[in-house]
Amino acid sequence: MTPRATGLFAEQLKALREAAGYTQEELATIAGLSVHAVSALERGERRRPHVETVRALSAALDLTGPTKDALFGSARTPLHKAAADELSGATLPLALTVLLGRDADAQILRDWLADEAVRLITLVGPGGVGKTRLVVEIARGIAAEGRTRVVFVPLASTRNPAFVAPAIAEALGLSDVTAVDLPRRARVALDIHPTLLVLDNFEQVLEAAPLVAELLASIASLRVLVTSRAPLRVRGEREYAVGPLALELEADAALPAEPAPSPAMRLFVERVRDVRPDFRLTPENGPTITEICQRLDALPLALELAAPWMKVLTADDLLRRLRHDVLLSTAAPRDLPERQQTMNATVAWSYQLLDPDERRAFRRFGALPGLFPIDAAAAVLAGRGGSRPGSTKRSTRRPA
């Protein structure tokens, strides 16, 4: 029986070769490598073998399942800072802008991740609020420390929950893995690595939530960060609600100010400066900019979509158009996902994920302005006198 070798790649390779009964020359011939290459690998002189080299050796040794995963895992083990940076940061999207207005959120999440008892954190919030941007910032900071492997799994294009397991397996470097054996195979590959698994845009594959729970139950060294428009609702999950940026002025801020005095205004001004580098917040335009941010509900995506219009519009012109929702369907940067190129598309993406009852509730809640108490929500859903949800009869009393 082939042993499960552990430790460094060099140690594993030698143990597996000897167990197979090959000399270095024989293994080199079967794998299509030079004897010098095999010898250098076993002596540890080449501690970061190319993935194609590892595949050739794995095939020559006829490795499968956990033994194969263990060999590949040891080839990815971070042995020094440079290797750790390469390993941990490679799968994370690179941010093209500076994260603004999220210092408090980031600190809370870092504190939670420092707690060994917290292993599953779900960032919940509406589309365009900046969940992905925030989680990538947190994950990149963890990766930079070099002690934790960070694996990013984008799921926005995954609609079938059955495809979540293959997506995670691919990100972990595992092949031919099903949802049934993913926890076992991942345990072999990750047990010696503290790993942070980032699952982005989980809202449309919520039925795969039990798989996440099973992974956490199987792998002690694993932690998971999730972004979703709805919680996973599994045991051990800690939810973090990501809200819009703050609109309140900082206590010691006064116009004119550099940068803008509230997180929402600061983000808007920074994006305006991308198209108008000379733009400044002044006592004259400050109230209009504040109302623009309020009109956009301080949603980061909405602010970023509206700001480029300041290249051709004055602040007053932009506000007038926003009051009539003129810009909601106007396309934005081409490098954004299609679902985020307009605010209409962002809302539609969320709406399409709802079942019929939830869509009816969404439409009815639109009759309630601003924040509203749960009693008002219940009254609107029930209709007058507790009539059926689909009733068209209007209530004569406005909910409190």
N, C-alpha and C positions, 0 to 999 in steps of 0.2 A: 504494500500500500504506500502511495506517495505521501511523505510527511508534509505537514504544514510548517514550513520554515518561517521563522520570525526574525525581526531585527533588521539590520541594514541589507541593502540590495545585494552586496557582495556575499554576505553570509548566506542569504537565501539561495542565490544562484549556485553557489558551491554545493550546498546541501542537496538541492534538487538534482544537480548533475550527478553527484555521487549516488544518490538514491536510484537514478535511472541507469546507473552502470556505465556512464560515458566518461571517456577521458576528455580533456579540454580540446584535443585535436578532433575527436569524433563529434563533439557538440558543435565546434566551429564549422566543420564540414556540413553537417545536417542543417545548421542555421544559415549557412551562406556567409559566415563571418570569418575574419582572420583569427588564427590562434592567438596572436598578440592581443586582439580586441577582447577575446574571452578571458585571457589571463589578466589583462588590465582591469576588467570589471570585477573579477574575483579578488584581486588584491586591493580593490577600493580606490584605484587610481582614477577611475572614471565614475564619479559618484552620481552623475545626472545623465544616465544613458538616454539616447534618443528613443522616442516611443516606438519607432519602427524596429529598432534593435531589440527592445523588450518583446515586441510581438513575434519577431523571428525566433528568439530564444524560447518563448512560451510555446510556439508551435512545434519547435524541435523537441521540446521536453514533453509534448502532448499534455499540456496543463489544461485543466477545466475548473469551473466553479470557484470555490473559495481559495484554492491553491493559486489559481491564475490571478485572482483579485489581489491576493497578498503580495505576489511578486510585483504587479503593477503599482500597488500601494506603496511598497518600499522604494520604488524608483521615483515616487513623487514626494518622499519624505523630505521636509525642509531641514537641511543640515547646516545652513548658515543664513544670514540675513538676506542676501541677494536671492537665494533660492526660495526663502519664505515669501519675499515680495512677489516673485514670479508666480509662485503657487497660489498665494492667497488673493492677489489682486487681479489675476488674469481674467476671471469671468465677470468681474463687475463692470457695468457700463461707466464710461468716463463722463463726468459732469462737464458741460460746456459753459455753465454759469456758476456764480458763487451762491451758496445757500444763504438766504436772508430771512431773518425773523423767526428762526426756529431754534435759537439757543436753548430756551427753556425745555422744549420738547426733546431735543437731543440729549440734554443732561438727564432728564427723567429716564429715558430709554437706556442710557449708559449705566445709570444706577441700577436699573432692573436687571440688566445683563450681568452686572457684577454680583448679583445674588444667585448663588448656585441652585437655589430652589426654583428659580424662574427659568424654564427651559423652552416655553412656547409663548411668543408675544405676537399678537395680531394687531397691526395698525389698521384701524377702521375709519372710514370717512368717505365723503362723496367724491365723485369723479372730479378731477382738477384741483383737489385740495393740496396735492403735493406729497402723497404717501410714498411713492417710489423714490422721489428725490431725497426725502428725509431718510429712508431706510438705506439707500445707497451711501449716503454720507456717514451714517453710523457704521455700516459694514466696512467701508473703506478705512475708517479709523481703526477698527479692530484688526483688519488685515495688515495695516501698517505696523502694528505692534509685533508682528511676526510669530506670534505664539499660537494663532488659531487659523485653520484653513477656512476660507470663506468661499462658498459655492453659491452662485446666483442662478436661479431657474426662472426665466421669463415664461409666463403662462397666458399672456393676453391673447395669443392666437390659438390656445388650446380650449376647445369647447367640450370635448368628451372626457369625463372624469377618468376613463380607462387609460387615457394617454398621459396621465400625470406620472405614473410610475416609470414609464420609459423616459420621460423628460428628466426626472430626477436621476435615474440610472445613467443616462448619457452625460449629465453634468458631473456626476461622480466618477466618470471614466469606466463604468461597468457595461458589459455587453451581454446581449441575450438574457435580459432580466425581465421577469414578469412581476406583477404586483404581489403575487403570493410569496416569491422568494426574495423580493427586494430587501426586506428588513434583515434577513439572514446574510445575504451577500454584502449589503452595505455595512453590516456589523464587522465583517472580516476586513473590509477596506478602510473603515474609519475608526476602529476601536483604539488604535494607537495615536490618532490625530484628534485633538480638540477641534471640532468642526462647527461652523455656523452655516446653516442652510437657509438661504433667502428665497422664499417663494413669492413671486410678484404677480399680482392680479389673479387672486385665487377665487374671486367672486363667482365666476361662471363654472367652476368645477368643485363646488362645495361638497358634492357627494363623495369626493376623494378625501375628505377630512379624516375619516378613520385610518387611512394609510399614514397620515402624518402622525397621528397618535401612536400607531404601531411602531413606526420608526423610532420615536422618542422612547417607547417602552423597551425597545431592543438594543439601543445604542446609548450607553451612559455618557459618552463624550460628545453627544450631539445636542445642539440647540437650534431652534428654528425661529426665524423672523418671517412673518407673513404680511403682505399688504392685501386688503380685500375691502369691498364695500359692505361686507357682512361678516360677522364672526364665524369661526369654524364650529363653535359649540361642541368642543370636546373637553374632556377632563384635563386639568392642568393649564388651560389656556388663560393668559392674562391679556385683556383687551386694552388698547390705548387708542382713544378717540383723537384723531387728527382733525382739528377744526380750521376754519379760515384764519388768515393772519389777523393780528390785533389791529384795530382801528384807532385805539386810544392814543393820545399824545403821550410821550414820555414826560415824566414829572418836571424835568428841568429843561424841556425843549421849548423854544420859542422861534417863530418865523422871523426872518429867514433862517434856515438851518441846513447843515451839511453833515451827514446825509439827512434824508427826510425824517420827520420826527415820529412817525409810527411805522411799524413793520410793513403794513400794507402800502402806505404811501412810499416808503423807501423802495420797495420792490418795483412799484409802478414807475417811479422816477428813474431808477436804474435801467429799466427796459426802454423808457423814452430816450434816455441818453444813448442807447444803442443806435438810434436813428437820428437823434439830434444831440450831438455831444455838448452843445452849449446850453442845453436846457437847465434851468435852475428853479427850485421851489422858492417862491417869494410870498410876502404878505398879500400881494394882489391875487396870485393864482392859487394860493394855498386852500382857500375854502372850496374852490371849484374842484381841485384835485381830490380833496377829502370827499366831496359828494360823488365823484367818479368812482372812487374806491368803495364807497358805501353802495352805490348802484350795482357794482359788480360783486357785492357780498364779500369782498376781500378775498375771493378765491384766487390763489396764485395763477392758475391757468387763465382765468378770465382777465386778470390784470395784464398778463403777458400777451394775450391776444389783442387787447384793446390798445396797449401802449404804442405800437408802431403807427397807429393812425395819427398820432401827434406829429408825424412828419408832414402831413398835409392838412391837418385840422388844428384849430386852436382848442384850448381846453374847454371853452364854452361851447364850441361847435360839437366836440366829442360828447359832452354831457347831454346836449339836446338830442343827439342821435341815440344815445344809450337810454334815454327816457322813453323812447319809442321802440326800443329793441331792434334798431335798424342793423346793428353790427353782429347780431347773434349768429347769423348764418354766413358770415364772411370768412373766407378761408384764411388760414394762418401759415406759419412756416412749413415748408414741404417735408422737413425731416421729422416732424411730429407724427405719431401714429394717426391713422385716419380718424379714429374715434376721438382724437383730441384736436383736430384741426378747426373745429368750430365748437362753440358752447352748445349749440343745438345737437351736434353729433355726440358730445359727451353725455348730455342728458338722455339722448335716445339710446345710447349704449346701456345705461343703467335701466332704463324703462324696459328694454327688450329682455333683460334678465329676470323680470318679474313674472310671476304666474298671474292668471286672470284676476283672482281676488286682490292680489297686491297692486295690480294696475288700476283697479277700481278705487282702491284706497288712495293711491297716488293722485288720481284725478280729483277725488273729493277733498283731499288735504289742500289742494290748490285754492280752495275757497277760503282758507284760513290765513289771514295776513300775519307775517312775522312769526314770533314764537307763540305757541298756544299750549294750554294745559291738556293733560291726558283726558280729562272729562269732555273737553271740546272735541277732541279727536274721536272719542267714542260716540258722541252725539252725531257727528257728521257721518260716521260710518254706518250708524244704525238707521239714520233717517228719523223723521218725525214719529214719535210714539213707539220707537223700537221697530219700525217697519223693516222689511227685508232690505238687505244692502242694495239691491238693484232697483228699488222703488224710485219713481220720478217725482213723488209727492214732496212739495217743498215745506220746510219747517217755518212756522210763524214766529219762532223765538230764535234769536241769534245765540249760538253757544257762547258761554262765558269764556 
